[in-house]
Amino acid sequence: MIYSAAIHIVRVEDDFHTMQKLKDRAEDADLAKSRFLATVSHEIRTPMNGILGMQQLLLDTDLSSTQRDYAQTAQACGEALITLINEVLDRAKMEAGKLELEAVPFDLRSILDDVLSLFSEKSMQKGVELAAFVSDKVPEIVVGDPGRFRQVITNLVGNSVKFTEKGHIFVQVHLAEEATSFMNLVKTENGKETEFNTLSGKQVADDGTSWETLKLLDDEFRSNNITTDHNNHQNNSNNVTLMVSVEDTGIGIPEDAKSRVFTPFMQADSSTSRNYGGTGIGLSISKLLVKLMGGFMDFITRQHVGSTFFFTVEFQRCEKTAVVLDVKKSLSEVFHPTVFKGMKAVVVDGKPVRASVTRYHLKRLGIQAEIVASVRNAVALFGKYGSFISISEKLPDMFLIEKDSWLSGEEECFIQLSNNCRQNGHSYNKLPKLILLATNITSAESDKAKAVGFSDTVIMKPLRASMVAACLEQVLGVNRKSQPVKKSTSLHGLLCGKKILVVDDNAVNRRVAAGALKKFGADVHCVESGPDALKCLQIPHDFDACFMDIQMPEMDGFEATHLIREMERKANAHANGGDEWHMPILAMTADVIHATLDKCLKCGMDGYVSKPFKEKTLYQAVAKFFESKPVS
């Protein structure tokens, strides 16, 4: 018996060692794969920088319409390839455990507006209603990673736009504690067509239980990831957990393909890629990002009805009053909500969910909105206002009418409403404006709308606060308070006359960087190596900044920067007063995994620009160091 036990123990130990070796091999293979992806992606990004950079320089020249079309098409294809490379890199960084999240204050409502703007043209072309709604209970400012949150939302909305030909796409954000769907699915018979209480009236995959389902799934997810760290427990009291859903009325996902939805590079079937494009990596990355942000993702789908993807995400409440005020101030500069504060609006829309979305955006501008279901009801409401004896009573400032409510057959009622808005028995200074809301509109419909009394400006969907504000300012003749004249914030104002040193071993990259900087008035000098850069930057020199490549033979950018900082320290130590030497050095590289910002800062660099860089990234990089000059 003792012998048998000993043999069993030996076998168990052998099995354990075998499993340990297999585990080590698997981990080594996984690490090697991540390194391979990072290296290959870097090698692809380097020539892509040249392709996209030269295309941009070409687009800045005088081209015929045909030539410009060809160049823009090539540019769009190159950017699509860069997007794919970035997705592969994200996947590699996640698997290598090197993806770090930011923790900065941001307004997620503005992020949703930005995402909707990206897909507004495509949704209008299709006639698909695209909308977003954020509960009042969700904090205005939260602390988290806005870029990664935007990435997840963009991916989900992009998929919905791709696979939806009619109906709607609806993004909702609620507090997790609410755990309730925005709408209650109630069917109503409207002639021959059955309507549902949804954004567009069409049936959706989610029957209203996804919020409860997700809450149960998320609670289970959290119970499997409980931490015993006391500090984390204390910090959690300041956390806010949000539930986000992206609902569409698209083609849905077949039953046999549901298990592959979150598998990288897999799609529902081979025809999906042929008909709609895409690689199938976006959803897998989104799910991993949501997990990193402390959440859980799932979906409900019904073929030929649509899909609803939903997830939780954990942010922190922003307690710093100064930070909140600063973010709000930057937002107020975009759409000036105080201009509309105290105004009244009547929303005419037979679809309650869609009407609530319109009221949500008006409320963001400080406008009090009342909803009526039809033009007939609007006439009755106006009659109520018209019957007031006291002229101190305030009429609505505007009637916002959905296009399908206007074209619903109540023409006599609308004529009565229009006449009332044009002339009223009381001596009011301002009569209500009639404003049309539309997802798409033909020129004939637009002409007809103007003829019957609508304002010339039509508010086009998807609604975003800044766009609604701009339209209302135009219609109502509201003037923004005069703003102090600011210095030009253009790149030309920042870079004009600045002497810039570009250090890169790749001749094409030097030309691209020089061309981009010269376009904004900079005096650019290029060298191909670290030692050459050291020769140019011997103190004293007259350079204002240096763009330094990182991966170079003989001497990389980190070593070159370290030596430059040493020269500056020695010069400052021997200086008798006066200005100290510290020239801004900005890293520029295609290696977005290894060349992290922390490593750049540690060696003495002041910032980081990922190649291929664009005008916006250049501006963000140099704005910290140079004052803007007025552009003549």
C-alpha positions as CSV (number, residue, x, y, z in Angstrom):
1,M,0.0,0.0,0.0
2,I,2.8,2.4,0.9
3,Y,4.5,1.6,-2.4
4,S,1.3,2.3,-4.4
5,A,0.9,5.6,-2.5
6,A,4.5,6.6,-3.3
7,I,4.0,5.7,-7.0
8,H,0.8,7.9,-7.1
9,I,2.7,10.8,-5.5
10,V,5.5,10.5,-8.0
11,R,3.0,10.5,-10.9
12,V,1.2,13.5,-9.5
13,E,4.5,15.4,-9.2
14,D,5.4,14.4,-12.8
15,D,2.0,15.5,-14.0
16,F,2.4,18.8,-12.1
17,H,5.9,19.4,-13.6
18,T,4.6,18.6,-17.1
19,M,1.6,21.0,-16.7
20,Q,4.0,23.7,-15.4
21,K,6.2,23.3,-18.5
22,L,3.2,23.4,-20.8
23,K,2.0,26.5,-19.0
24,D,5.4,28.2,-19.3
25,R,5.5,27.3,-23.0
26,A,2.0,28.7,-23.6
27,E,2.9,32.0,-21.7
28,D,6.1,32.3,-23.7
29,A,4.2,31.7,-27.0
30,D,1.6,34.3,-26.0
31,L,4.4,36.8,-25.1
32,A,6.2,36.0,-28.4
33,K,3.0,36.6,-30.3
34,S,2.4,40.0,-28.6
35,R,6.0,41.0,-29.4
36,F,5.6,39.8,-33.0
37,L,2.4,41.9,-33.4
38,A,4.1,44.9,-31.9
39,T,7.2,44.6,-34.1
40,V,5.2,44.0,-37.3
41,S,2.8,46.8,-36.5
42,H,5.7,49.2,-35.9
43,E,7.3,48.1,-39.2
44,I,4.0,48.7,-41.0
45,R,3.4,52.1,-39.4
46,T,6.8,53.5,-40.4
47,P,6.1,53.3,-44.2
48,M,2.4,54.2,-43.6
49,N,3.6,57.4,-42.0
50,G,5.3,58.2,-45.3
51,I,2.3,57.3,-47.4
52,L,-0.2,59.2,-45.4
53,G,2.1,62.2,-44.9
54,M,2.9,62.5,-48.5
55,Q,-0.8,62.1,-49.4
56,Q,-1.6,65.0,-47.1
57,L,1.2,67.2,-48.6
58,L,-0.2,66.3,-52.0
59,L,-3.7,67.3,-51.0
60,D,-2.3,70.7,-49.9
61,T,-1.3,71.4,-53.5
62,D,-3.4,72.6,-56.5
63,L,-5.2,69.5,-57.9
64,S,-7.9,68.9,-60.4
65,S,-11.2,67.6,-59.0
66,T,-10.4,64.1,-60.3
67,Q,-6.8,64.1,-58.9
68,R,-8.2,65.3,-55.5
69,D,-10.8,62.6,-55.5
70,Y,-8.1,59.9,-56.2
71,A,-5.8,61.4,-53.5
72,Q,-8.6,61.6,-50.9
73,T,-9.6,58.0,-51.6
74,A,-6.0,56.8,-51.1
75,Q,-5.9,58.8,-47.9
76,A,-9.1,57.3,-46.6
77,C,-7.8,53.8,-47.4
78,G,-4.5,54.5,-45.6
79,E,-6.3,55.7,-42.5
80,A,-8.5,52.6,-42.5
81,L,-5.4,50.5,-42.6
82,I,-3.9,52.5,-39.7
83,T,-7.2,52.0,-37.7
84,L,-6.8,48.2,-38.2
85,I,-3.2,48.3,-37.1
86,N,-4.2,50.3,-34.0
87,E,-6.8,47.6,-33.2
88,V,-4.2,44.8,-33.6
89,L,-1.9,46.8,-31.3
90,D,-4.6,47.3,-28.7
91,R,-5.2,43.6,-28.7
92,A,-1.5,42.9,-28.3
93,K,-1.1,45.5,-25.5
94,M,-4.1,44.0,-23.6
95,E,-2.7,40.5,-23.9
96,A,0.7,41.7,-22.8
97,G,-0.9,43.6,-19.8
98,K,0.6,46.9,-21.0
99,L,-2.6,48.8,-21.7
100,E,-3.1,51.5,-19.1
101,L,-6.2,53.6,-18.6
102,E,-6.3,57.3,-18.0
103,A,-8.1,58.9,-15.1
104,V,-9.2,62.4,-16.2
105,P,-12.4,64.4,-15.8
106,F,-14.6,64.4,-18.8
107,D,-18.2,65.0,-19.9
108,L,-19.6,61.7,-21.4
109,R,-22.6,63.5,-22.9
110,S,-20.2,65.5,-25.1
111,I,-18.4,62.3,-26.1
112,L,-21.8,60.8,-27.2
113,D,-22.4,63.9,-29.3
114,D,-19.0,63.5,-30.9
115,V,-19.6,59.9,-31.8
116,L,-23.1,60.7,-33.3
117,S,-21.4,63.4,-35.4
118,L,-19.1,60.8,-36.9
119,F,-22.0,58.8,-38.2
120,S,-24.5,61.5,-38.9
121,E,-23.9,61.7,-42.6
122,K,-24.2,57.9,-43.1
123,S,-27.3,57.7,-41.0
124,M,-29.0,60.5,-42.9
125,Q,-28.1,58.9,-46.2
126,K,-29.9,55.7,-45.0
127,G,-32.8,57.5,-43.4
128,V,-32.0,55.8,-40.1
129,E,-32.8,57.6,-36.9
130,L,-29.7,58.0,-34.7
131,A,-30.0,59.3,-31.2
132,A,-28.5,59.3,-27.7
133,F,-30.1,59.8,-24.3
134,V,-28.3,60.2,-20.9
135,S,-30.3,60.0,-17.7
136,D,-30.4,63.1,-15.5
137,K,-29.1,61.0,-12.6
138,V,-25.8,60.4,-14.4
139,P,-23.2,62.9,-13.2
140,E,-22.3,65.7,-15.6
141,I,-18.6,65.1,-15.1
142,V,-17.0,61.8,-14.3
143,V,-13.3,60.7,-14.0
144,G,-12.1,57.9,-16.2
145,D,-10.6,57.2,-19.7
146,P,-12.6,59.2,-22.2
147,G,-10.6,57.9,-25.2
148,R,-11.3,54.3,-24.4
149,F,-15.0,55.0,-23.5
150,R,-15.3,56.8,-26.9
151,Q,-13.6,53.8,-28.6
152,V,-16.1,51.3,-27.3
153,I,-19.1,53.5,-28.1
154,T,-17.7,54.3,-31.6
155,N,-17.3,50.6,-32.3
156,L,-20.8,49.6,-31.2
157,V,-22.5,52.5,-33.0
158,G,-20.3,51.9,-36.1
159,N,-21.5,48.3,-36.2
160,S,-25.1,49.3,-35.8
161,V,-24.8,51.9,-38.6
162,K,-23.2,49.3,-40.8
163,F,-25.9,46.6,-40.3
164,T,-29.0,48.8,-40.1
165,E,-30.8,49.9,-43.2
166,K,-34.1,51.2,-41.7
167,G,-35.5,52.1,-38.3
168,H,-33.1,53.4,-35.6
169,I,-29.9,53.3,-33.6
170,F,-30.3,54.4,-30.0
171,V,-27.6,54.9,-27.4
172,Q,-28.7,55.1,-23.7
173,V,-26.8,55.7,-20.5
174,H,-28.3,55.2,-17.1
175,L,-27.0,54.6,-13.5
176,A,-26.7,51.0,-12.7
177,E,-29.0,51.4,-9.7
178,E,-31.8,52.4,-12.0
179,A,-31.7,49.0,-13.7
180,T,-34.6,49.8,-15.9
181,S,-35.1,50.2,-19.6
182,F,-35.8,53.7,-21.0
183,M,-39.0,52.5,-22.8
184,N,-41.8,50.1,-22.2
185,L,-42.5,48.0,-25.2
186,V,-46.1,48.5,-26.0
187,K,-47.5,47.6,-29.3
188,T,-50.1,49.8,-31.0
189,E,-51.9,49.3,-34.2
190,N,-51.4,52.1,-36.7
191,G,-53.3,51.2,-39.8
192,K,-51.8,48.1,-41.2
193,E,-48.4,48.5,-39.5
194,T,-47.8,47.5,-35.9
195,E,-45.9,50.2,-34.0
196,F,-43.8,49.7,-30.9
197,N,-42.9,52.3,-28.2
198,T,-39.4,52.6,-29.5
199,L,-37.4,55.5,-31.0
200,S,-38.6,54.7,-34.6
201,G,-41.7,52.7,-33.7
202,K,-40.1,49.5,-35.1
203,Q,-39.6,46.3,-33.0
204,V,-36.3,45.8,-31.3
205,A,-34.5,42.7,-30.0
206,D,-34.5,43.8,-26.4
207,D,-37.9,43.2,-24.7
208,G,-37.1,45.6,-21.9
209,T,-35.4,43.1,-19.7
210,S,-31.8,43.6,-20.7
211,W,-31.1,46.1,-17.9
212,E,-32.2,43.5,-15.3
213,T,-30.3,40.8,-17.0
214,L,-27.1,42.9,-17.2
215,K,-27.4,43.9,-13.6
216,L,-27.5,40.2,-12.6
217,L,-24.6,39.4,-14.9
218,D,-22.6,42.3,-13.7
219,D,-23.2,41.4,-10.0
220,E,-22.0,37.9,-10.8
221,F,-18.9,39.3,-12.6
222,R,-18.1,41.5,-9.6
223,S,-18.5,38.6,-7.1
224,N,-15.9,36.7,-9.0
225,N,-13.5,39.6,-8.9
226,I,-13.8,40.7,-5.3
227,T,-10.7,42.4,-3.8
228,T,-9.9,42.4,-0.2
229,D,-7.8,45.5,-0.4
230,H,-9.1,48.0,2.2
231,N,-8.0,51.1,0.3
232,N,-9.9,49.9,-2.8
233,H,-12.9,49.4,-0.7
234,Q,-12.7,52.9,0.5
235,N,-12.2,54.3,-3.0
236,N,-15.3,52.4,-4.3
237,S,-17.6,54.6,-2.3
238,N,-16.8,57.4,-4.8
239,N,-17.4,55.2,-7.8
240,V,-20.3,55.5,-10.2
241,T,-21.4,52.4,-12.2
242,L,-23.1,53.2,-15.5
243,M,-25.2,50.9,-17.8
244,V,-24.9,51.7,-21.5
245,S,-26.8,50.2,-24.3
246,V,-26.7,50.5,-28.1
247,E,-29.9,49.4,-29.7
248,D,-30.5,48.9,-33.4
249,T,-33.1,47.6,-35.8
250,G,-30.6,45.9,-38.1
251,I,-30.2,42.5,-39.5
252,G,-29.5,40.8,-36.2
253,I,-27.2,37.9,-35.5
254,P,-28.0,34.3,-36.5
255,E,-28.4,31.8,-33.6
256,D,-25.4,29.7,-34.6
257,A,-23.1,32.8,-34.8
258,K,-23.8,34.2,-31.3
259,S,-20.9,32.3,-29.7
260,R,-18.4,33.8,-32.2
261,V,-19.4,37.5,-31.7
262,F,-16.6,38.4,-29.3
263,T,-14.0,36.1,-31.0
264,P,-11.2,38.2,-32.7
265,F,-11.3,38.2,-36.5
266,M,-14.5,36.2,-36.6
267,Q,-17.8,37.4,-38.0
268,A,-21.3,36.0,-38.3
269,D,-20.5,34.3,-41.6
270,S,-18.2,34.8,-44.6
271,S,-20.9,36.9,-46.4
272,T,-20.9,39.5,-43.6
273,S,-17.3,40.6,-44.4
274,R,-18.1,40.6,-48.2
275,N,-21.3,42.6,-47.9
276,Y,-20.5,44.9,-45.0
277,G,-16.7,45.0,-44.6
278,G,-14.8,44.9,-41.4
279,T,-12.4,42.5,-39.7
280,G,-14.3,41.3,-36.6
281,I,-11.7,42.5,-34.1
282,G,-13.6,45.6,-32.8
283,L,-16.1,43.8,-30.6
284,S,-13.4,41.6,-28.9
285,I,-11.4,44.7,-28.1
286,S,-14.4,46.5,-26.8
287,K,-15.3,43.7,-24.5
288,L,-11.7,43.7,-23.1
289,L,-11.7,47.5,-22.7
290,V,-15.0,47.3,-20.8
291,K,-13.5,44.6,-18.5
292,L,-10.5,46.9,-17.9
293,M,-12.9,49.7,-17.0
294,G,-14.5,47.4,-14.3
295,G,-17.5,46.4,-16.4
296,F,-19.1,43.5,-18.3
297,M,-20.5,43.4,-21.9
298,D,-23.3,41.2,-23.4
299,F,-25.9,41.4,-26.1
300,I,-29.4,40.4,-27.1
301,T,-30.2,39.8,-30.7
302,R,-33.0,38.5,-32.9
303,Q,-32.4,37.8,-36.6
304,H,-34.2,40.3,-38.9
305,V,-35.3,42.4,-35.9
306,G,-32.1,43.8,-34.6
307,S,-29.5,43.7,-31.8
308,T,-28.9,45.5,-28.5
309,F,-25.4,45.5,-27.1
310,F,-25.1,46.6,-23.5
311,F,-22.4,47.0,-20.9
312,T,-21.5,48.4,-17.5
313,V,-18.6,50.7,-16.9
314,E,-17.2,52.1,-13.7
315,F,-16.0,55.7,-13.3
316,Q,-15.4,58.0,-10.4
317,R,-17.4,61.0,-9.4
318,C,-15.5,64.2,-9.9
319,E,-15.4,65.9,-6.5
320,K,-13.0,68.7,-7.4
321,T,-15.2,71.8,-7.9
322,A,-12.5,73.7,-9.8
323,V,-12.1,70.9,-12.3
324,V,-15.8,70.5,-12.8
325,L,-16.2,74.2,-13.4
326,D,-13.3,74.2,-15.8
327,V,-14.8,71.4,-17.9
328,K,-18.2,73.0,-17.8
329,K,-16.7,76.3,-18.9
330,S,-15.1,74.7,-21.9
331,L,-18.4,73.1,-22.8
332,S,-20.3,76.4,-22.4
333,E,-18.0,78.0,-24.9
334,V,-19.2,75.5,-27.5
335,F,-23.0,76.0,-27.2
336,H,-23.7,78.7,-24.6
337,P,-26.6,77.2,-22.7
338,T,-27.3,80.5,-20.8
339,V,-28.5,82.1,-24.0
340,F,-31.6,79.9,-24.0
341,K,-32.2,79.7,-20.3
342,G,-35.8,80.3,-19.4
343,M,-37.2,79.7,-22.9
344,K,-40.2,77.5,-23.5
345,A,-40.7,74.9,-26.3
346,V,-43.4,72.6,-27.4
347,V,-42.3,69.3,-29.0
348,V,-44.8,67.8,-31.4
349,D,-44.1,64.1,-31.9
350,G,-46.3,61.1,-31.8
351,K,-43.4,58.8,-30.7
352,P,-42.9,59.3,-26.9
353,V,-39.3,57.9,-26.8
354,R,-38.2,60.1,-29.7
355,A,-40.0,63.1,-28.1
356,S,-38.2,62.5,-24.8
357,V,-34.8,62.5,-26.6
358,T,-35.7,65.9,-28.1
359,R,-36.7,67.2,-24.7
360,Y,-33.4,65.8,-23.3
361,H,-31.3,67.9,-25.7
362,L,-33.4,71.0,-25.1
363,K,-33.0,70.6,-21.4
364,R,-29.3,70.6,-21.8
365,L,-29.6,74.1,-23.3
366,G,-31.8,75.3,-20.4
367,I,-35.0,75.2,-22.4
368,Q,-38.2,74.0,-20.7
369,A,-40.0,71.6,-23.1
370,E,-43.6,70.3,-23.2
371,I,-44.5,67.3,-25.3
372,V,-47.7,66.9,-27.3
373,A,-48.5,63.9,-29.5
374,S,-50.0,65.6,-32.6
375,V,-50.4,68.9,-34.4
376,R,-54.1,68.9,-33.3
377,N,-52.9,68.8,-29.6
378,A,-50.5,71.6,-30.4
379,V,-53.3,73.7,-31.7
380,A,-55.3,73.1,-28.6
381,L,-52.3,73.9,-26.4
382,F,-51.7,77.2,-28.4
383,G,-55.4,78.0,-27.9
384,K,-54.9,77.6,-24.1
385,Y,-52.0,80.2,-24.3
386,G,-54.1,82.4,-26.6
387,S,-56.9,82.5,-24.1
388,F,-54.8,84.2,-21.4
389,I,-56.1,87.6,-20.4
390,S,-52.8,88.8,-18.9
391,I,-50.3,89.8,-21.5
392,S,-47.6,88.9,-18.9
393,E,-48.1,85.2,-19.6
394,K,-45.3,83.8,-21.7
395,L,-46.1,82.1,-25.0
396,P,-43.8,79.2,-26.1
397,D,-40.8,80.5,-27.9
398,M,-40.9,77.7,-30.4
399,F,-42.8,74.7,-31.7
400,L,-40.5,71.9,-32.7
401,I,-42.4,69.5,-35.0
402,E,-41.2,66.1,-36.3
403,K,-41.5,65.8,-40.0
404,D,-43.8,62.7,-39.9
405,S,-46.1,64.5,-37.5
406,W,-46.3,67.4,-39.9
407,L,-47.0,65.0,-42.8
408,S,-49.5,62.9,-40.9
409,G,-52.6,64.2,-42.6
410,E,-53.6,66.9,-40.2
411,E,-53.0,69.6,-42.7
412,E,-56.0,71.8,-41.6
413,C,-54.8,71.7,-38.0
414,F,-51.3,72.7,-39.1
415,I,-52.6,75.6,-41.1
416,Q,-54.5,76.8,-38.0
417,L,-51.3,76.4,-35.9
418,S,-49.2,78.2,-38.5
419,N,-51.7,81.1,-38.7
420,N,-51.8,81.4,-34.9
421,C,-48.0,81.6,-34.8
422,R,-48.0,84.3,-37.5
423,Q,-50.6,86.5,-35.9
424,N,-52.2,86.4,-32.5
425,G,-54.8,88.6,-30.9
426,H,-52.6,89.6,-28.0
427,S,-49.8,92.2,-28.4
428,Y,-46.9,89.8,-27.7
429,N,-43.6,91.0,-28.8
430,K,-42.4,87.7,-30.1
431,L,-44.6,84.9,-31.6
432,P,-43.5,81.3,-31.5
433,K,-41.3,80.0,-34.3
434,L,-42.2,76.8,-36.2
435,I,-39.1,74.6,-36.5
436,L,-39.0,71.3,-38.4
437,L,-37.1,68.2,-37.1
438,A,-36.0,65.6,-39.6
439,T,-33.7,62.7,-40.1
440,N,-33.7,63.4,-43.9
441,I,-35.6,65.8,-46.1
442,T,-36.0,66.3,-49.8
443,S,-35.7,69.7,-51.5
444,A,-39.4,69.5,-52.4
445,E,-40.3,68.9,-48.7
446,S,-38.0,71.7,-47.6
447,D,-39.7,74.2,-50.0
448,K,-43.1,73.1,-48.9
449,A,-42.2,73.5,-45.2
450,K,-41.0,77.1,-45.9
451,A,-44.2,77.9,-47.8
452,V,-46.5,76.8,-45.0
453,G,-44.7,78.8,-42.3
454,F,-41.7,76.8,-41.0
455,S,-38.4,78.6,-40.4
456,D,-35.8,78.3,-43.1
457,T,-33.5,76.3,-40.8
458,V,-34.4,72.6,-40.4
459,I,-32.9,70.8,-37.4
460,M,-31.4,67.7,-38.8
461,K,-30.9,64.5,-36.9
462,P,-28.9,63.2,-35.0
463,L,-29.5,65.8,-32.4
464,R,-26.4,67.2,-30.6
465,A,-26.3,70.1,-28.1
466,S,-23.9,72.3,-30.2
467,M,-25.8,71.7,-33.4
468,V,-29.3,72.3,-31.9
469,A,-27.9,75.5,-30.2
470,A,-26.5,76.8,-33.5
471,C,-29.8,76.2,-35.3
472,L,-31.9,77.8,-32.6
473,E,-29.6,80.9,-32.5
474,Q,-30.1,81.3,-36.2
475,V,-33.9,80.8,-36.1
476,L,-34.5,82.9,-32.9
477,G,-32.1,85.6,-33.8
478,V,-30.3,85.1,-30.5
479,N,-26.9,86.8,-30.2
480,R,-24.2,85.3,-28.1
481,K,-22.7,87.5,-25.6
482,S,-19.6,89.1,-27.1
483,Q,-16.5,87.1,-26.2
484,P,-13.1,88.5,-25.6
485,V,-10.9,88.3,-28.7
486,K,-8.6,85.4,-28.3
487,K,-5.2,85.0,-29.8
488,S,-5.1,82.7,-32.8
489,T,-5.0,79.1,-31.8
490,S,-3.9,77.9,-35.2
491,L,-0.8,75.9,-35.8
492,H,0.4,78.7,-38.1
493,G,0.1,81.1,-35.2
494,L,2.1,78.8,-33.0
495,L,4.9,77.7,-35.4
496,C,5.4,80.7,-37.6
497,G,9.1,81.8,-37.5
498,K,10.1,78.9,-35.1
499,K,13.2,77.1,-35.9
500,I,12.6,73.3,-35.5
501,L,15.2,70.5,-35.7
502,V,13.8,67.2,-37.0
503,V,15.9,64.1,-36.2
504,D,15.0,60.8,-38.1
505,D,17.0,58.1,-39.8
506,N,14.3,57.6,-42.4
507,A,14.5,60.1,-45.3
508,V,10.8,59.9,-46.2
509,N,9.8,60.5,-42.6
510,R,12.1,63.6,-42.5
511,R,10.4,64.9,-45.6
512,V,6.9,64.3,-44.2
513,A,7.7,66.0,-40.9
514,A,9.5,68.9,-42.6
515,G,6.6,69.4,-45.0
516,A,4.0,69.3,-42.2
517,L,5.9,71.9,-40.1
518,K,6.9,74.1,-43.0
519,K,3.2,74.3,-44.0
520,F,2.6,76.3,-40.8
521,G,5.5,78.7,-41.2
522,A,8.3,76.9,-39.3
523,D,11.9,77.1,-40.3
524,V,12.9,73.3,-40.4
525,H,16.3,71.8,-40.4
526,C,16.6,68.0,-40.7
527,V,19.4,65.5,-39.6
528,E,19.5,61.8,-39.8
529,S,21.1,60.6,-36.6
530,G,21.6,61.3,-32.9
531,P,25.2,62.4,-33.2
532,D,24.2,64.9,-35.9
533,A,21.6,66.3,-33.6
534,L,24.2,66.7,-30.8
535,K,26.4,68.7,-33.2
536,C,23.5,71.0,-34.1
537,L,22.5,71.5,-30.5
538,Q,25.8,72.5,-29.1
539,I,25.2,75.4,-26.8
540,P,24.6,78.2,-27.8
541,H,22.2,77.4,-30.6
542,D,19.1,79.0,-32.1
543,F,16.6,76.1,-32.3
544,D,13.2,76.5,-30.6
545,A,12.3,72.8,-30.5
546,C,13.3,69.4,-31.6
547,F,11.2,66.5,-33.0
548,M,13.2,63.4,-32.2
549,D,12.7,59.9,-33.6
550,I,13.3,57.1,-31.0
551,Q,14.4,54.1,-32.9
552,M,17.6,55.0,-34.8
553,P,20.8,53.1,-35.4
554,E,24.1,54.1,-33.7
555,M,22.3,56.3,-31.1
556,D,18.6,56.1,-30.3
557,G,16.4,59.1,-29.4
558,F,16.5,58.3,-25.7
559,E,20.3,58.4,-25.5
560,A,20.5,61.5,-27.7
561,T,17.9,63.3,-25.5
562,H,19.8,62.3,-22.3
563,L,23.0,63.8,-23.7
564,I,21.3,67.0,-24.8
565,R,19.9,67.5,-21.3
566,E,23.4,66.9,-19.9
567,M,24.8,69.6,-22.1
568,E,22.0,72.0,-21.0
569,R,22.7,71.2,-17.3
570,K,26.4,72.0,-17.7
571,A,25.6,75.2,-19.5
572,N,23.1,76.2,-16.8
573,A,25.6,75.4,-14.1
574,H,28.2,77.8,-15.6
575,A,25.7,80.5,-16.5
576,N,25.7,83.7,-14.5
577,G,22.0,84.4,-14.3
578,G,19.9,84.9,-17.3
579,D,17.6,82.4,-19.0
580,E,18.2,78.7,-18.4
581,W,18.6,76.3,-21.4
582,H,15.8,73.9,-21.9
583,M,14.7,73.2,-25.4
584,P,11.4,71.3,-25.9
585,I,12.1,67.8,-27.3
586,L,9.2,65.8,-28.6
587,A,9.4,62.1,-29.3
588,M,8.0,61.0,-32.7
589,T,7.9,57.3,-33.3
590,A,5.7,54.6,-34.8
591,D,6.4,52.3,-31.8
592,V,3.3,52.9,-29.7
593,I,3.8,49.9,-27.3
594,H,7.5,50.2,-26.1
595,A,8.0,53.9,-26.4
596,T,5.6,55.0,-23.7
597,L,5.2,58.5,-22.5
598,D,6.6,57.6,-19.1
599,K,9.8,56.4,-20.7
600,C,10.1,59.5,-22.9
601,L,9.6,61.8,-19.9
602,K,12.1,59.8,-17.8
603,C,14.9,60.4,-20.3
604,G,14.2,64.1,-20.5
605,M,11.7,64.5,-23.3
606,D,8.8,66.9,-23.0
607,G,6.1,65.2,-25.0
608,Y,5.2,62.4,-27.5
609,V,3.7,62.4,-31.0
610,S,2.8,59.1,-32.5
611,K,3.4,58.6,-36.2
612,P,1.7,59.2,-38.6
613,F,0.9,62.5,-36.9
614,K,-1.8,64.9,-38.0
615,E,-2.4,68.6,-37.6
616,K,-4.4,68.1,-34.3
617,T,-1.7,66.0,-32.7
618,L,1.0,68.5,-33.8
619,Y,-1.0,71.4,-32.3
620,Q,-1.5,69.5,-29.0
621,A,2.2,68.8,-28.8
622,V,3.5,72.3,-29.5
623,A,0.8,74.4,-27.8
624,K,2.3,73.7,-24.4
625,F,5.6,75.4,-25.3
626,F,4.8,78.2,-27.8
627,E,2.6,81.2,-27.5
628,S,0.3,81.8,-30.3
629,K,0.8,84.9,-32.5
630,P,-2.0,86.7,-34.4
631,V,-2.2,85.4,-38.0
632,S,-2.2,88.2,-40.5
